[in-house]
């Protein structure tokens, strides 16, 4: 799956199988963290629904409503898996990885929205990669099937957010900023603490 060229990701670092083995050592904790990520992804899409910069951007509302629907459906799937395993969602959650990425958002209407789109695309790309690694490593048939399905979905989300970014910025400037954020993402991920979280470090 990860070796398929049609699913090539531009990430500047690669998640090793050892990360997945550690993350899967407590699958319930990993699923609880995952549930909050889906919740935040759905909320992010809804928050962006009416935030197009300047003139109307074709495909904007369709993309945001589609992503919000997908992420809410994923959240419901995670909750069902947790319920089947006799676990419950926690009340509080922290994601230092995403918080550090959001600190990179520039000021100014267009720059802010552009960065939010690209950082969202980055988070989707990293989640996509990690779902692929988890699917390959886990011996849990239910989780392997779930993660394989999410891999394709997150890849699609990564692409549509970048496509929207391309509609509000010219290619050269977009490519420069994208490379900066890719490099920053790899550095931010590398300094995360290890643990049973989707965006934990090694």
URSUL-V441297 format. One record per helix or strand. SS is the DSSP state (alpha for helix, beta for strand). FROM is the first residue (numbers start at 0). TO is the last residue. Records with the same first field share a line. If there is no record, write none. Layout:
# URSUL-V441297
SS=FROM-TO ; FROM-TO
This chain:
# URSUL-V441297
alpha=4-6 ; 16-47 ; 59-83 ; 95-101 ; 108-136 ; 140-165 ; 170-189
beta=193-193 ; 200-200
